[in-house]
């Protein structure tokens, strides 16, 4: 009886201690005098942030309007400081990079996929009926990236078994109790991952399939290099990664560490990880960028006509060269203006504080995540002028109003800019140029706005447009 009583007292005491700990954690920003949304015990604000039909960047922007340009929220026990203050963003992403980190052979392959895609659009939809152009661009970007990263030999448009895998990965709904629990109580999350690893249980089947395929490709190339040395010319991005791994040790299987990631050489496992990142980032963000751009062109026919005039003037051969891509400045401005309106991976424009520091008036502790509210920055009238809400590509060409790099956060900022930025830009321009030299992109008059969804990225549910042959 006494033992039972002791057990009850101990359990009750433990419960009170745990409750008080999470209560104390939930009041972190309140104790520091920083405003923000109210939080739940254990989960923090994860429930609101993982609403599939109200993507995280939109919720962040709603909170910015309510709480101001610096506020805090909780991802379980993790502390996230959100800012749209440009000086603070510049300090975190550029000046204090040492405190905040923890992130011509190619062109013919990309162009071949682009030309095949436009041919398919013509074959299936040149009659002028509305269709979801987002599906076509998803096929295109995956086709190009598989040929560049996985060594896929030929175009595989609309016949690629990986499309369902990557779409399921990016469109998964993270608003799940187990996910919230793992975030809210990190030891539980680590225990789940350890148990899954011990018993070989797949916690994310889609990611596992992608990682295994890339690991097989990388290991085959490593073995070939061990026997015959590196190829005379790199065939894909894995070759480039291996070529640029200083003093590469083929037996080095060490895990990646953020503590020395700025200077250390790559290991085999890190090459695999980089290839996975390249595949996933190169697929989703570029296809979304193209979908948004097609939507904006269909809604702004005068802008589309100016793009066509530039394509006709610059691209005089049947093939579009790298130099042509560089010279299509107005099309580049259209792509950038679209990404100002629809910043792709706004959830990823964040840095983890690796050591206690001070930014402006704020003392930031190690482990705190600083997240830039990209939408607030991109639509700031102070930064972009009174026409910030207007889609106006010309702003990127006005010499007296050059856009400061830190004002445009679609690809991040500072030394950790998006790894695939240049490839994505080239992919966009090549396929858009081939499309616009043959077709007008016309709005579907039955649809007035896009429905945006997503957890990992902000994705249009569908992008209905029409194409008509140019006269």
C-alpha atoms as one frame of an Amber mdcrd trajectory, in Angstrom:
protein
   0.000   0.000   0.000   2.819   2.396   0.918   4.695   1.531  -2.292   1.563
   2.211  -4.303   1.174   5.571  -2.592   4.825   6.433  -3.297   4.337   5.475
  -6.921   1.234   7.662  -7.228   3.048  10.599  -5.619   6.083  10.114  -7.869
   3.917   9.867 -10.978   1.911  12.937 -10.005   5.117  14.858  -9.281   6.579
  13.840 -12.633   3.393  14.886 -14.400   3.454  18.276 -12.675   7.146  18.741
 -13.558   6.511  17.842 -17.203   3.484  20.134 -17.329   5.407  23.019 -15.777
   8.330  22.479 -18.159   6.146  22.678 -21.269   4.177  25.573 -19.804   7.474
  27.400 -19.226   8.577  26.538 -22.781   5.300  27.799 -24.259   5.865  31.212
 -22.649   9.384  31.672 -24.056   8.595  34.677 -26.257   6.263  36.214 -23.685
   9.088  36.158 -21.102  11.314  38.017 -23.569   8.677  40.656 -24.283   8.253
  39.608 -27.924   4.690  39.377 -29.316   3.273  36.410 -31.159   0.334  33.999
 -31.456  -0.805  32.032 -28.416   0.658  28.532 -28.229  -0.559  25.085 -27.244
   1.306  22.928 -24.763   3.593  20.368 -26.457   2.633  21.355 -30.032   3.235
  25.088 -29.908   1.824  26.525 -33.163   2.355  23.460 -35.358  -1.365  22.829
 -35.780  -1.930  26.203 -37.441   1.255  25.999 -39.502   0.576  22.560 -40.990
  -2.890  23.295 -42.317  -2.665  21.879 -45.858  -5.353  24.251 -47.187  -3.774
  27.328 -45.581  -0.029  26.984 -46.345   2.502  28.071 -43.750   3.862  31.145
 -45.628   0.343  32.565 -45.856  -0.219  32.033 -42.123   3.162  33.638 -41.338
   2.168  36.682 -43.386  -1.200  36.891 -41.603   0.638  36.901 -38.266   3.045
  39.588 -39.490   0.098  41.860 -40.232  -1.211  41.202 -36.719   1.967  41.219
 -34.597   4.393  43.419 -36.543   7.692  42.936 -38.336   9.343  40.926 -35.524
   7.480  38.297 -33.499   7.926  34.767 -32.204   6.107  31.456 -32.390   6.794
  27.863 -31.294   7.405  24.686 -33.283   6.928  22.346 -30.364   9.816  23.301
 -28.071  11.746  25.028 -30.870  11.727  28.808 -30.830  11.161  30.590 -34.146
  11.694  34.328 -34.532   9.953  35.745 -37.611  11.123  38.988 -39.147  10.361
  41.141 -42.152  12.800  43.833 -40.987  15.296  44.105 -43.842  18.233  45.168
 -41.677  17.678  42.173 -39.436  17.357  39.792 -42.394  20.592  41.141 -43.855
  22.342  40.720 -40.498  21.175  37.108 -40.083  21.520  35.831 -43.641  24.606
  37.755 -44.768  26.661  39.560 -42.116  26.403  36.996 -39.317  26.598  33.940
 -41.565  29.080  32.348 -39.137  26.350  32.340 -36.473  23.447  31.312 -38.705
  23.974  28.350 -41.038  22.752  24.784 -40.721  21.790  24.915 -45.577  27.301
  24.186 -70.708  26.888  20.477 -71.088  23.618  20.648 -69.309  21.744  22.959
 -71.679  21.165  20.489 -74.575  19.586  17.969 -72.176  17.271  20.602 -70.710
  16.337  21.902 -74.162  15.554  18.434 -75.484  13.107  17.860 -72.621  11.622
  21.335 -73.192  11.055  20.810 -76.923   9.479  17.413 -76.345   7.170  18.949
 -73.747   5.979  21.720 -76.086   5.391  19.109 -78.807   3.165  17.187 -76.401
   1.270  20.359 -75.478   0.654  20.971 -79.166  -0.442  17.396 -79.807  -2.883
  17.297 -76.891  -4.135  20.862 -76.396  -3.505  23.051 -79.447  -7.250  23.000
 -80.071  -7.668  25.715 -77.464  -9.316  23.783 -74.622  -8.356  24.543 -71.036
  -5.856  22.197 -69.379  -3.768  22.010 -66.226  -0.386  23.277 -67.355   1.104
  22.511 -63.922   1.058  18.786 -64.716   3.063  19.370 -67.896   5.672  21.459
 -66.113   5.928  18.821 -63.363   6.727  16.226 -66.013   9.264  18.542 -67.655
  11.257  19.454 -64.564  11.332  15.860 -63.299  12.386  14.617 -66.736  15.240
  17.128 -66.937  16.442  16.540 -63.384  16.353  12.741 -63.769  18.502  13.038
 -66.880  20.886  15.400 -65.089  21.107  13.639 -61.726  20.043  10.007 -62.138
  21.673   9.320 -65.465  18.348   8.710 -67.255  19.381   8.354 -70.901  16.288
   9.495 -72.778  13.296  11.729 -72.210  10.536   9.942 -70.315   7.721  12.503
 -70.302   4.374  11.210 -69.023   5.950   7.791 -68.625   8.094   8.396 -65.551
   7.232   6.168 -62.568   8.947   8.648 -60.211   6.324  11.367 -60.770   3.826
   9.830 -58.353   6.546   9.313 -55.750   7.824  12.908 -55.734   4.341  14.420
 -55.927   3.193  12.310 -52.984   6.253  13.491 -51.065   5.641  17.196 -51.666
   1.866  17.058 -51.322   1.812  15.086 -48.102  -0.254  16.607 -45.328   1.875
  17.226 -42.215  -1.140  18.016 -40.050  -0.879  14.664 -38.254  -0.797  13.956
 -34.507   2.365  11.820 -34.678   4.239  14.538 -36.550   3.122  17.184 -34.055
   4.102  14.936 -31.150   7.559  14.290 -32.597   8.052  18.047 -33.081   6.620
  19.042 -29.720   8.585  16.465 -27.727  11.921  15.929 -29.561  12.953  12.852
 -27.484   9.785  11.110 -28.698  10.682  11.965 -32.293  14.214  10.627 -31.862
  12.881   7.459 -30.227  10.496   6.886 -33.137  13.287   7.360 -35.677  15.651
   5.066 -33.733  13.051   2.326 -33.453  12.189   2.655 -37.130  15.883   2.373
 -38.025  16.443  -0.597 -35.695  13.556  -2.591 -37.114  14.024  -1.301 -40.667
  10.614   0.366 -40.701  10.085   2.976 -43.422   8.759   6.175 -41.849   8.637
   7.882 -45.256   8.327   5.383 -48.067   8.575   8.000 -50.818  11.799   9.541
 -49.526  13.242   6.083 -48.962  12.627   5.074 -52.586  14.266   8.228 -53.938
  17.268   7.971 -51.613  17.875   4.307 -52.491  17.819   4.972 -56.217  20.239
   7.883 -55.947  22.506   5.950 -53.572  22.717   3.137 -56.125  23.641   5.588
 -58.891  26.288   7.359 -56.786  27.885   4.111 -55.589  28.070   2.800 -59.156
  29.905   5.942 -60.219  32.245   5.735 -57.225  33.136   2.135 -58.114  33.734
   3.091 -61.758  36.044   5.921 -60.663  37.927   3.574 -58.358  38.627   1.273
 -61.300  39.088   3.710 -64.181  39.427   7.178 -62.706  37.085  10.127 -63.337
  35.516  10.555 -66.812  37.095  13.005 -69.237  33.934  15.121 -69.102  31.179
  15.030 -66.441  27.994  13.366 -67.678  25.673  14.685 -64.973  25.567  16.523
 -61.651  26.779  13.541 -59.656  29.988  13.637 -61.697  30.266  17.354 -60.946
  29.772  16.739 -57.217  32.429  14.029 -57.251  34.827  16.139 -59.331  34.549
  19.056 -56.905  34.938  17.073 -53.701  38.405  18.215 -52.622  40.718  15.299
 -51.759  37.759  12.948 -52.192  38.117   9.710 -50.229  36.015   6.952 -51.792
  36.019   5.043 -48.510  34.839   8.009 -46.448  31.296   7.221 -45.329  31.113
   9.758 -42.530  27.924  11.615 -41.706  27.460  15.275 -42.550  28.028  17.775
 -39.731  26.834  21.388 -39.833  29.600  22.378 -37.442  32.281  22.226 -40.137
  30.097  22.256 -43.242  31.506  25.512 -44.550  34.992  24.179 -45.231  35.072
  20.355 -45.111  35.281  18.095 -48.153  32.330  15.972 -49.216  31.977  12.332
 -48.257  30.224   9.723 -50.399  27.162   9.924 -48.156  27.114  13.684 -48.521
  27.248  13.414 -52.309  24.177  11.167 -52.081  22.466  13.698 -49.804  23.347
  16.592 -52.145  21.940  14.663 -55.114  18.710  13.973 -53.214  18.380  17.675
 -52.365  19.126  18.637 -55.957  16.493  16.255 -57.310  13.764  17.310 -54.900
  14.490  21.051 -54.962  14.993  21.075 -58.718  11.722  19.292 -59.354   9.116
  21.015 -57.232  10.253  24.620 -57.099  10.959  24.926 -60.830   7.704  23.296
 -61.892   5.788  25.607 -59.563   7.688  28.649 -60.844   6.788  27.762 -64.425
   3.154  27.153 -63.491   2.880  30.532 -61.783   4.595  32.260 -64.711   2.223
  30.680 -67.248  -0.688  31.832 -65.083   0.607  35.426 -64.945   1.265  35.481
 -68.699  -2.272  34.279 -69.387  -3.643  37.065 -67.169  -1.450  39.772 -68.727
  -1.600  39.385 -72.540   0.318  42.607 -73.218   3.227  41.306 -71.125   3.057
  37.971 -72.921   3.229  39.762 -76.306   6.317  41.684 -75.241   7.948  38.392
 -74.173   7.135  36.897 -77.582   8.649  39.882 -79.354  11.839  39.470 -77.337
  11.983  35.731 -78.028  11.546  36.361 -81.767  14.310  38.966 -81.731  16.832
  37.103 -79.579  16.268  33.454 -80.517  16.974  33.428 -84.247  17.982  29.755
 -84.498  15.809  26.695 -83.914  17.889  25.919 -80.816  18.017  28.309 -77.868
  21.596  28.850 -76.729  22.961  29.717 -73.321  23.706  33.206 -74.653  20.085
  33.523 -75.809  18.967  32.743 -72.272  21.242  35.468 -70.942  19.942  38.012
 -73.475  16.223  37.514 -72.801  16.183  40.204 -70.143  12.475  40.979 -70.245
  11.527  37.296 -69.920  13.947  37.131 -67.003  12.161  40.127 -65.448   8.802
  38.379 -65.895  10.122  35.260 -64.164  11.516  37.318 -61.285   8.356  39.371
 -60.887   6.334  36.147 -60.808   8.577  34.818 -58.045   8.105  38.061 -56.151
   4.361  37.409 -56.223   4.703  33.687 -55.508   7.880  33.011 -53.479   8.359
  29.286 -53.796  10.017  27.844 -50.710   9.178  30.617 -48.246   9.216  28.020
 -45.465  12.907  27.409 -46.105  14.078  31.044 -45.864  15.280  30.488 -42.316
  18.492  30.035 -40.364  19.241  28.286 -37.077  21.297  30.280 -34.567  24.421
  28.233 -33.832  25.686  30.438 -30.989  24.233  33.149 -28.783  24.311  36.488
 -30.553  22.636  39.885 -30.799  20.836  41.158 -33.883  19.696  44.744 -33.607
  17.709  45.048 -30.401  17.215  41.294 -30.017  19.324  38.809 -28.067  19.020
  35.492 -29.880  19.884  32.250 -28.114  21.567  29.242 -29.651  18.989  26.924
 -31.238  16.512  29.686 -32.091  15.289  29.630 -35.687  15.061  32.981 -37.475
  12.494  32.928 -40.279  12.063  35.697 -42.832   8.474  36.538 -43.755   9.085
  36.491 -47.495   5.606  37.653 -48.448   5.865  40.716 -46.196   9.224  41.663
 -47.739   8.073  41.016 -51.311   4.964  43.184 -50.987   6.452  45.960 -48.899
   5.575  49.327 -50.428   8.539  50.819 -48.592  10.866  48.541 -50.560   9.045
  48.210 -53.873   7.056  51.422 -54.169   3.367  52.214 -54.116   2.790  49.749
 -56.970   4.110  46.795 -54.926   0.777  44.990 -55.375   0.970  45.382 -59.155
   2.512  42.777 -61.468   5.045  44.967 -63.265   8.140  43.205 -64.673   9.595
  46.527 -65.828  10.651  47.309 -62.262  13.522  44.819 -62.731  14.862  46.730
 -65.742  14.750  50.268 -64.423  18.358  51.365 -63.918  17.398  54.024 -61.380
  15.494  51.507 -59.243  17.768  48.499 -59.097  16.380  45.847 -56.779  18.638
  45.151 -53.811  19.461  41.452 -53.491  18.192  41.269 -49.913  14.752  42.565
 -51.034  14.174  39.409 -53.103  14.148  36.259 -50.981  12.750  33.600 -53.312
  16.123  31.841 -53.525  17.186  32.740 -49.999  19.948  35.214 -49.195  23.612
  35.298 -48.302  26.136  32.474 -48.829  23.444  29.766 -48.624  21.525  30.724
 -51.744  19.500  27.964 -53.401  21.872  25.378 -54.909  19.755  25.024 -58.046
  19.041  28.701 -58.758  20.981  28.950 -62.027  19.711  25.630 -63.343  16.129
  26.582 -62.477  16.459  29.926 -64.273  17.826  28.259 -67.402  15.102  25.589
 -67.364  12.423  28.255 -67.094  13.695  30.463 -69.894  14.296  27.612 -72.345
  10.875  26.017 -72.053   9.024  29.360 -71.938  10.881  30.601 -75.013  10.014
  27.450 -76.972   6.401  27.693 -75.825   5.983  31.409 -76.589   7.596  31.284
 -80.017   4.846  28.854 -81.086   1.808  29.646 -78.914  -0.148  32.311 -77.108
  -0.912  31.434 -73.481  -4.546  32.343 -72.883  -6.525  32.637 -69.663  -9.341
  30.245 -68.780 -12.207  32.696 -68.325 -13.972  30.315 -65.922 -11.203  30.563
 -63.299 -10.372  33.828 -61.545  -7.731  32.817 -58.998  -5.434  29.969 -57.987
  -6.054  27.799 -54.963  -2.780  27.353 -53.087  -2.161  24.324 -50.880   0.788
  22.532 -49.331   2.888  21.755 -46.295   6.490  21.581 -47.513   5.989  24.098
 -50.331   3.159  26.328 -51.481   1.704  24.665 -54.567  -1.183  25.592 -56.882
  -3.832  22.893 -56.808  -4.199  23.337 -60.578  -3.223  25.984 -63.143  -5.818
  26.016 -65.933  -4.748  27.840 -69.116  -5.238  27.529 -72.868  -2.713  27.597
 -75.703  -3.421  28.829 -79.231  -1.019  28.760 -82.206   0.411  32.169 -82.989
  -0.820  33.758 -86.174
